[in-house]
Structure formats: structure tokens, C-alpha cells
Amino acid sequence: MPTLIQASFARGEIGPQLYGRVDTAAYQIALRKARNCIIHPYGGVSNRNGLLWCAPVKTHTYAPRLIPFKFKTSDTYILEFGNLYMRVMRNDAHVTEAAKTITGATAANPVVVTSVAHGFSNGDEVFIDAVVGMTQLNGRRFKVANVAANTFELTDQESGANINGTAYTAYSSAGTASKVYEITTPYATADLDTLKHNQSADVMTLTHPSYTVRELRRTGHAAWTLSSPTFTPDQTWPTTVAVAPDVGAAVTVRYRVTANSEDGEESLPGLHTAAAKTITAVTAANPVVVTSVAHGLSNGDEVYIAAVLGMTELNGRRFTIANVAANTFQLEGEDGTSYTAYTSAGTATPTFTRITNSAATFANTITWVAAADADKYTIYREKNGVFGFIGESETTTFYDANVSPDLDITPPRQRDPFRGTDNYPGTSSYYEQRRVFGGSTNYPDTAWYSQIGAQNNMSVSSPTQDDDAITATLNALEVNEIRHFVPLTDLIALTSASEWKISSGQDAAFSASTIKQKPQSYWGSAHYKPIIAGNTVLFVQENKAAVRSLGYSFQIDSYTGSEMSLLASHMFQTYTIADWAYARSPDQVIHIVRSDGDAVAFTFNQEQEIIAWTTWDTLGGFERVASIRPSSDTTDDAGYFVIKRTIDGRTKRYIERTHTRRFTDVRDCFFVDSGLSYDEPLTITDVAIGATTVITSASHGLSNGDYVDLFDIVWESDFDDVDTETQPDQLNRQRYLVANAATNTFEIQTSAGAAIVSSAYNDYVEGGTARKAVLTVTGYWHLEGASVVALCDGNVVTGLTVANGAVTFARRFSRVHLGLRYIADVETLNIEAPQGTMQGKLKKISGVTVRMKDSVGLFAGNDESDLEEIAWRENEAMGDPNALLTDDKYIQMPESWNTNGRMFFRQSAPLPMTILAVIPRFHVGDDDLP
């Protein structure tokens, strides 16, 4: 009887168009179906992670956008962006404001809560907890209504219906109400898909062609600000710039002074404050005309406008003036037709200082008021209409002893390329210590780079300096929108139709004179943020129906790639990609949300040559996804999803995340959706043995009559005659009755109330946990009315329904993982011989050896209509659940002759399944089919 082995599933599920390619290496390591599975970098296939319920979204009528924010390893957040708002999630819950103390709650319809000077407003969302008596309110979210100074009513978070508390237990005392923290944003629902984000340290840059650039800053868990940056140097300029001749005559001369920071950033020219001109009128015209009586300015002068009332659009800006008359001047190139009408006030201050009584051989002293944080100052003098460098000063004066101006070094000129509708950039990034923007409506194929080390400084000089800001347009046959910048050794620009390499060449600083832009390929990118996996860029193709790679090739000195989804193109044949995110650890899985509400898991590990695709489904639909490590206490990245579910006949949207698959005890396995766990271990610090047995656990909170399960207590070891060390079978994995409970100690007894005599036990060494066993678990209001399944102390419990936010069991459990059921299926391709072919021949698989890792519970058969449950229990102690198996398991298959020789495996229980290899035993018919 021949046998074969499929030792890897590194290609995952492949499309029907490849079912005939039995000649390829990919066929030998692929699957016909991988539903609700992931492929690991080592090639094994597992059922997917369960989904931990985190929170409801604010509004259940649409899916908000999820964006990750990482301040540092210990502070990671998921930001929920919806219509004109942003909420913050940390440690799998929404961040809330300071809690307000509850002093009363009525058992009425609606429930009315008393909280003195609570400060809430109608429509606010609050989280209530720690109420004594009316515990039905605890751990729930409500919207407040009919607010008064000291009271408010509770309504349903999703529907807004009154909370009927007539059947609730009477309020006794205590409790808190905490408002869900939220800030206002300008972003409408329709624009969330194309909102781009890019983070550096604690600042996230948000860009969209319909909105000015915003910067999101965090100063605390519930302290976030969203502001528009000003694209000017951070270094402030000097003021009260003045000049006085040491030797007088009748020559007119003009000077400019700038301030330089310690890190080298140069300010814009300082102001001749004493020469400020009073503005008395401004026209909302094109160009803007300013009235300032007897201003004395000339064509080409630059002025700084401030303090205008009404037409505030002019404030804080510099303008070159033209068409000067005695009392008016125009602001060159400034279209004010859409500006607010001028009402009063304002000043126009020259950005230079001038005297008319200098000697021809200059001997003048320039002075100014110091600028904050300035390290030194640079002085320029005008020659032939151009200001050139004449010297520097570390004080606030400079003596011009007829220095010849260097016209190759000129003062910086203010520039804000993003001012005005249709000039807002659509994307941003960082490269070579510059911040880069691109993709505006007016200039879709143009990129703007800040000055070096100064991310908001778009100033330029004439002639251009190497550290000046840069403007560069992609010179191509078509005008294509820049959608993403990806900083690698080179800067990659992904447009709507092509991919570009931007660099300065070898051994050259990145500047306007050295920039090189070369197209690499012509596929085009969708708006979804590209993923960097190792040194490879992955991006969604513009049609949203394929995933492509882009990586550098030394052989051709260019960037090249391939279609990563080619072997699984059936997954996007009818449906498109709606969102995606990359979970780097532990399995390098890219979570992709599809337009039909299913999800796709794409495992990409270039080192191990893993390019594997699987599909995910749930009771509802996946709509959004983001990925980040949930907290500093966790090891793995998690995929956070917005999921649309129908619960008790109502449409609800929840934020849920992938649970870890790291476990060593079946009791800790979490394989349910929209699930929560009851698992509250109490740390044991001592066990006193003797005629009674007393456990020490600080502030344990247990009461007499409670039941506890004990685990992981370390005792003095036993040694057999060959010095094999073992732990004695004392107390662990057993249930006991609590008696004589004090604040930090309690006695354990048998269920009949008899003392546990432990005088003969080995001594306690360290560790251990005690878990309270309960009949009812609560906190499941989000699944009210739903049929659920649970893993209780490692045992599967079905036939459960959530009522009043709770589930009651027939017996007590101390570890419960409860949620919605999902099914994982693995089906192999048609069996094929390593030499010759078995295609078209009758075959019968009589049995299969399945090599498993940390698995328990499985159905197997030839197809999903002919499955049999595998007998699992072997050497477990009485009362223990089925143990996790890491070994081979031989399965007798239902005998059936067919032409395909496929094997089908199903995990329908909330238990783990990992298949490392399958080794079928099969018969091949003697004759080919007629």
C-alpha cells in the first residue's frame, strides 16, 4: 500500500485554475480549501485565532476607520475615526475621561442615575462600573439623555432606546460613570477611505486632498490635539531690525537679518517693527488691494501682515507688493475673492530695514531684538535688487564695514505650497531627514520636500542651497496621482498608474540639484497604505483586485516585483480589497478585508518562501482592519477588525481583535468570535499544611462557600530510584470549598466541608493560582439573545444563549471562554504521485497519519459530507479535559473509491488545530477510467 507525505502547506489555498498544475512545486505544498485558517512561516496550517470583543463603535450605521498609533512600546493605541470624530482605544478598551461618582440609580424605565455635577451632555457615551446592588449596569456602555445638573437617564448605546430597569436589583451604593474620550475632527465619513496617515515619534501627520494638513499629537491617554501646522521655520525671526550710519551721506541701502537655531535652521528675515504701516482697508478681490495711508513702500517690497480683523486669511503671512500708489498697494498673486470681508485694523511691516543717508563706502551698524532660541544671526545687504550675505553675529549688532555681498547666499523666502483649496497634499512621509508631501488635486504628480531636519520649513533661497526645500514633478507621459511614499534606501513613490524610484544617486546628498526620479513599473497603487515586509514593499494594485510586491534587484539595478495573489486570484475574482493591515508577529500575516465581508489572511515570509492565502468568515462581516501590539504585556501583534453583526435582530458593529494562539494548557485556548473570558487567577504566596490547609493570597476577595480550583503550585520535588524528578500530586487541578476566609487567607475543604489534612504533604516552595468557580458568567450584553458556545475548563459546552447579559451553566467552571462559533476547514488537493501521475485513476484512501502540534478535537473524511469525529482521549486523568496533542494521529478514513483522493479536516469546536503534515495510505485502481 503506497504512502505519500505532504510536509508543508506553504502556498495555502490556490485557485481552481491551478488544479491541473500537478507538475508544479507549488501544487505539492498547496491546499484546495483553507477556511478560517492561517499558514505559519514553518509551513503548518492552523485554525485561525478567535476574536476578542473589545468595544462597540460609536455609530452602528457605518464602519469607522481604524488607524494604529504607537507612542512607545508601552503605549500603543487604536484610533477610531468616524464622521467628524476620533476615539482612542488602549488595552482593548476605549479611553475614558475622569470617572464621576454615582450616588443613586432608579429601578425605573428609564433608569435615572444621580451623580453630583457630572458635567455630561445629552448624547455622551458613558461606561458604568462598580455599582453595588444594581449590578446589571456594570461593565456596560450607555448614552445619556435628559441631562440635569446632577442626574441623567440611560439609553441603549446602539438604538437609543430607554434602559428599562424595572426588573433590576435595587441600587445600594457606589459606582462610577466615565465618559468615553473623544475629539472633534474635520473628516467626513465619505473621506475616511482616502485619509492617509504617517507617524514620526509622537506626531501623526494626516493628509487628504480635501483637507488642510493636520498633525495629531498625544500628551496623555486622554489628551490628544489635532492642529494644522504652519509651514514656516520653527526658528522665530528677530524683531525691531534697524540700521544707523556711522558715516552719513545720501545713499539708500537695505538690510535683512535672520536668526539661526543651534541645529542650523534659519528663520525668515526679521521685521522692521518701527516701520509698521497701519492698514485701514482691504478688498476681497483678485488681487487683494490694501489701503495704508502714506505707507511709503515700493514695488517689490515684502511685508508681513498681522492683526487684521475680518479678513484673517492674510494674518501671519508675507507678501510681495505691486502696483503701489500713495495710499494703496496690491498683494502680488493673492486672490481674495473667497476671503472674509475686512472689518478693521491690521499692520503691514517691512521684512527689511532701510536708510537713505548711508555713505557710498558703507559704514553702518545694524541692530535688532534677539529671537528666542537663536544661536547666531545672519546679515544680508541688497545689491542690484538681491540681498546677499555679508556676515554673521552672535550678538544683536553687526557693523557693515563695506563688506561685498555674496549673492550666492541669500535669505530664505517663505513658501507654503499647500495653501488654498485643491492644493492640500494627499499623502506624506519622511526621507533623508526631510518631510515629503504629494498628491494634491492641482498638482497630483508633484512632491514637496521640506528643508533638512526641519519638517515644517518649506523655505527656499535664490540661488537654491543644498538644504533648501525641494519641489519635484514626476515627468511621465501621463499625469498620475502620487498616492504613497515608501522610504527605503531609496524613496519609492507609488502613483495611480506607476511605481517610481527617487534618490540622489551614489555618494550624493539629497537636494534639488541631485534628485533623480525613475519609473520602475507600471501597475498603479490603490489608496491602502503599502506594507513593508522585511525589505519588500507590498501594495494593493489600483483595481483593488491584486496584491503586488516591489523589491530591489541588484542584477538589474532596479525595483521589480510580482503579483503575490496570482495563485489565489480566485479570492479577488468577484470581490475587491476593502482594507488591509500587517501583523508582523508571530506569523507575518497580512489581514485583508474583502468587499463581501469575508477576510483573507496572507502569510508572507520571504526568507522561508511562504506565500500562502487562506479565507476567513464569521457570523457577520469584516469591514475594517488595523494591526498593532495590544500592550507592552503582549508578545504578538493583533489584527483589530470592525465587524458588522446581526445580534438579536439588530445590526451592530463591534471592534474585535485576534486573540493570541500562545498557550500550553487547553483551558487557556480561545477559539470563539466576539468572545470574552472569565479567568480571574489569584496569586498564591503560601500554603500552610497540617491538620487543615490554609492558602495565602493577598486581598483575594473570596467568601465562605465559594469554590476554587488550584493550579501550578510548586512543591518540594520527589525523586525515584534513578533520580528522576517529579512533582507530587498535591492539591493541583482540584476543586475545593472556601472556609474561614480572611482578608489574605482562606482554608480549603472538600465539597462536603471536611478539612483537607495535608500534614504528610511535601513542603510548599512557590507559585500557584486559585480561580473561583462560578455557575454564571456576566458581561455579555453585546451578544444578548445570541446562541453561543464556550470552552469551560477545557471542555466544550454548547446549546447556550445569552440572557440579560449572562450565561448560566449546569455546573461550575473557573475558566470560561465564551462567544460565537466558527468552523475551520482544511481540504487537500487531488493526490498525486511523485513520479508519473495518478490523475484520472480510481483511488481509495484507507487512512491518514496526521502530524499535529498542540491540537485537540477534529473531524476527518474524504469530503465535508462524509466526516467522522476522531477519538481523542488517551491518558488524561479523570476529571481533566482532553490534553493537547503534539504527535502523530492515525485516522481511519471512511472507505470510498473516487478519482480525486482528497482529504478533508474540520475543527468545529472552540479548540486548537495545527496540522504539520498529512501522510495518507491509499490504493490505486488497476485500470484507468473508461
Rosetta blueprint (number, residue, H / E / L):
1 M L
2 P L
3 T E
4 L L
5 I L
6 Q E
7 A L
8 S L
9 F L
10 A L
11 R L
12 G E
13 E E
14 I L
15 G L
16 P H
17 Q H
18 L H
19 Y L
20 G L
21 R L
22 V L
23 D L
24 T L
25 A H
26 A H
27 Y H
28 Q H
29 I L
30 A E
31 L E
32 R E
33 K E
34 A E
35 R E
36 N L
37 C E
38 I E
39 I E
40 H L
41 P L
42 Y L
43 G L
44 G L
45 V E
46 S E
47 N E
48 R L
49 N L
50 G L
51 L E
52 L E
53 W E
54 C E
55 A E
56 P E
57 V L
58 K L
59 T L
60 H L
61 T L
62 Y L
63 A L
64 P L
65 R E
66 L E
67 I E
68 P E
69 F E
70 K E
71 F E
72 K E
73 T L
74 S L
75 D E
76 T E
77 Y E
78 I E
79 L E
80 E E
81 F E
82 G E
83 N L
84 L L
85 Y E
86 M E
87 R E
88 V E
89 M E
90 R E
91 N L
92 D L
93 A E
94 H E
95 V L
96 T E
97 E L
98 A L
99 A L
100 K E
101 T E
102 I L
103 T L
104 G E
105 A E
106 T L
107 A L
108 A L
109 N L
110 P L
111 V L
112 V E
113 V E
114 T E
115 S L
116 V L
117 A L
118 H L
119 G L
120 F L
121 S L
122 N L
123 G L
124 D L
125 E E
126 V E
127 F E
128 I E
129 D E
130 A L
131 V L
132 V E
133 G L
134 M L
135 T H
136 Q H
137 L H
138 N L
139 G L
140 R E
141 R E
142 F E
143 K E
144 V E
145 A E
146 N L
147 V L
148 A L
149 A L
150 N L
151 T E
152 F E
153 E E
154 L E
155 T E
156 D E
157 Q L
158 E L
159 S L
160 G L
161 A L
162 N E
163 I L
164 N L
165 G L
166 T L
167 A L
168 Y L
169 T L
170 A L
171 Y L
172 S L
173 S E
174 A L
175 G L
176 T E
177 A E
178 S E
179 K E
180 V E
181 Y L
182 E E
183 I E
184 T E
185 T L
186 P L
187 Y L
188 A L
189 T H
190 A H
191 D H
192 L H
193 D H
194 T H
195 L L
196 K E
197 H E
198 N E
199 Q E
200 S E
201 A L
202 D L
203 V E
204 M E
205 T E
206 L E
207 T E
208 H E
209 P L
210 S L
211 Y E
212 T E
213 V E
214 R E
215 E E
216 L E
217 R E
218 R E
219 T E
220 G E
221 H L
222 A L
223 A E
224 W E
225 T E
226 L E
227 S E
228 S L
229 P L
230 T L
231 F L
232 T L
233 P L
234 D L
235 Q L
236 T L
237 W L
238 P L
239 T E
240 T E
241 V E
242 A E
243 V E
244 A E
245 P E
246 D L
247 V L
248 G E
249 A E
250 A E
251 V E
252 T E
253 V E
254 R E
255 Y E
256 R E
257 V E
258 T E
259 A E
260 N E
261 S E
262 E L
263 D L
264 G L
265 E L
266 E E
267 S L
268 L L
269 P L
270 G L
271 L L
272 H L
273 T H
274 A H
275 A H
276 A L
277 K E
278 T E
279 I L
280 T L
281 A E
282 V E
283 T L
284 A L
285 A L
286 N L
287 P L
288 V L
289 V E
290 V E
291 T E
292 S L
293 V L
294 A L
295 H L
296 G L
297 L L
298 S L
299 N L
300 G L
301 D L
302 E E
303 V E
304 Y E
305 I E
306 A E
307 A L
308 V L
309 L E
310 G L
311 M L
312 T H
313 E H
314 L H
315 N L
316 G L
317 R E
318 R E
319 F E
320 T E
321 I E
322 A E
323 N L
324 V L
325 A L
326 A L
327 N L
328 T E
329 F E
330 Q E
331 L E
332 E L
333 G L
334 E L
335 D L
336 G L
337 T L
338 S L
339 Y L
340 T L
341 A L
342 Y L
343 T L
344 S E
345 A L
346 G L
347 T E
348 A E
349 T E
350 P E
351 T L
352 F L
353 T E
354 R E
355 I E
356 T E
357 N E
358 S E
359 A L
360 A L
361 T L
362 F L
363 A L
364 N E
365 T E
366 I E
367 T E
368 W E
369 V E
370 A L
371 A L
372 A L
373 D L
374 A E
375 D E
376 K E
377 Y E
378 T E
379 I E
380 Y E
381 R E
382 E E
383 K E
384 N L
385 G L
386 V E
387 F E
388 G E
389 F E
390 I E
391 G E
392 E E
393 S E
394 E L
395 T L
396 T L
397 T E
398 F E
399 Y E
400 D E
401 A L
402 N L
403 V L
404 S L
405 P L
406 D E
407 L L
408 D L
409 I L
410 T L
411 P L
412 P L
413 R E
414 Q L
415 R L
416 D L
417 P L
418 F L
419 R L
420 G L
421 T L
422 D L
423 N L
424 Y L
425 P L
426 G L
427 T E
428 S E
429 S E
430 Y E
431 Y E
432 E L
433 Q L
434 R E
435 R E
436 V E
437 F E
438 G E
439 G L
440 S L
441 T L
442 N L
443 Y L
444 P L
445 D L
446 T E
447 A E
448 W E
449 Y E
450 S L
451 Q E
452 I L
453 G L
454 A E
455 Q L
456 N L
457 N L
458 M L
459 S L
460 V E
461 S L
462 S L
463 P L
464 T L
465 Q L
466 D L
467 D L
468 D L
469 A L
470 I E
471 T E
472 A E
473 T E
474 L L
475 N L
476 A L
477 L L
478 E L
479 V L
480 N L
481 E L
482 I E
483 R E
484 H E
485 F E
486 V E
487 P E
488 L L
489 T L
490 D L
491 L E
492 I E
493 A E
494 L E
495 T E
496 S L
497 A L
498 S L
499 E E
500 W E
501 K E
502 I E
503 S E
504 S L
505 G L
506 Q L
507 D L
508 A L
509 A L
510 F L
511 S L
512 A L
513 S L
514 T L
515 I L
516 K E
517 Q E
518 K E
519 P E
520 Q E
521 S E
522 Y L
523 W L
524 G L
525 S E
526 A L
527 H L
528 Y L
529 K L
530 P L
531 I E
532 I E
533 A E
534 G L
535 N L
536 T E
537 V E
538 L E
539 F E
540 V E
541 Q E
542 E L
543 N L
544 K L
545 A L
546 A L
547 V E
548 R E
549 S E
550 L E
551 G E
552 Y E
553 S E
554 F L
555 Q L
556 I L
557 D L
558 S E
559 Y E
560 T E
561 G L
562 S L
563 E E
564 M L
565 S L
566 L H
567 L H
568 A H
569 S H
570 H H
571 M H
572 F H
573 Q L
574 T L
575 Y L
576 T L
577 I E
578 A E
579 D E
580 W E
581 A E
582 Y E
583 A E
584 R L
585 S L
586 P L
587 D L
588 Q L
589 V E
590 I E
591 H E
592 I E
593 V E
594 R E
595 S L
596 D L
597 G L
598 D L
599 A E
600 V E
601 A E
602 F E
603 T E
604 F E
605 N E
606 Q L
607 E L
608 Q L
609 E L
610 I E
611 I E
612 A E
613 W E
614 T E
615 T E
616 W E
617 D L
618 T L
619 L L
620 G L
621 G E
622 F E
623 E E
624 R E
625 V E
626 A E
627 S E
628 I E
629 R L
630 P L
631 S L
632 S L
633 D L
634 T L
635 T L
636 D L
637 D L
638 A E
639 G E
640 Y E
641 F E
642 V E
643 I E
644 K E
645 R E
646 T E
647 I E
648 D L
649 G L
650 R E
651 T E
652 K E
653 R E
654 Y E
655 I E
656 E E
657 R E
658 T E
659 H L
660 T L
661 R L
662 R L
663 F L
664 T L
665 D L
666 V H
667 R H
668 D H
669 C L
670 F L
671 F L
672 V L
673 D E
674 S E
675 G E
676 L E
677 S E
678 Y E
679 D L
680 E L
681 P L
682 L E
683 T E
684 I L
685 T L
686 D E
687 V E
688 A E
689 I L
690 G L
691 A L
692 T L
693 T E
694 V E
695 I E
696 T E
697 S L
698 A L
699 S L
700 H L
701 G L
702 L L
703 S L
704 N L
705 G L
706 D L
707 Y E
708 V E
709 D E
710 L E
711 F E
712 D L
713 I L
714 V E
715 W E
716 E L
717 S L
718 D E
719 F E
720 D L
721 D L
722 V L
723 D L
724 T L
725 E E
726 T E
727 Q L
728 P L
729 D L
730 Q L
731 L L
732 N L
733 R L
734 Q E
735 R E
736 Y E
737 L E
738 V E
739 A E
740 N L
741 A L
742 A L
743 T L
744 N L
745 T E
746 F E
747 E E
748 I E
749 Q E
750 T L
751 S L
752 A L
753 G L
754 A L
755 A E
756 I L
757 V L
758 S L
759 S L
760 A L
761 Y L
762 N L
763 D L
764 Y E
765 V E
766 E E
767 G L
768 G L
769 T E
770 A E
771 R E
772 K E
773 A E
774 V E
775 L E
776 T E
777 V E
778 T E
779 G L
780 Y L
781 W H
782 H H
783 L H
784 E L
785 G L
786 A L
787 S E
788 V E
789 V E
790 A E
791 L E
792 C E
793 D L
794 G L
795 N E
796 V E
797 V E
798 T E
799 G E
800 L E
801 T E
802 V L
803 A E
804 N L
805 G L
806 A E
807 V E
808 T E
809 F E
810 A E
811 R E
812 R E
813 F E
814 S L
815 R L
816 V E
817 H E
818 L E
819 G E
820 L E
821 R L
822 Y L
823 I L
824 A E
825 D E
826 V E
827 E E
828 T E
829 L L
830 N L
831 I L
832 E L
833 A L
834 P L
835 Q L
836 G L
837 T L
838 M L
839 Q L
840 G L
841 K E
842 L E
843 K E
844 K E
845 I E
846 S E
847 G E
848 V E
849 T E
850 V E
851 R E
852 M E
853 K L
854 D L
855 S E
856 V L
857 G L
858 L L
859 F E
860 A E
861 G E
862 N L
863 D L
864 E L
865 S L
866 D L
867 L E
868 E E
869 E E
870 I L
871 A L
872 W L
873 R L
874 E L
875 N L
876 E L
877 A L
878 M L
879 G L
880 D L
881 P L
882 N L
883 A L
884 L L
885 L E
886 T L
887 D L
888 D E
889 K E
890 Y E
891 I E
892 Q E
893 M L
894 P L
895 E L
896 S L
897 W E
898 N E
899 T L
900 N L
901 G L
902 R L
903 M L
904 F E
905 F E
906 R E
907 Q E
908 S L
909 A L
910 P L
911 L L
912 P L
913 M L
914 T E
915 I E
916 L E
917 A E
918 V E
919 I E
920 P E
921 R E
922 F E
923 H E
924 V E
925 G E
926 D E
927 D E
928 D E
929 L L
930 P L
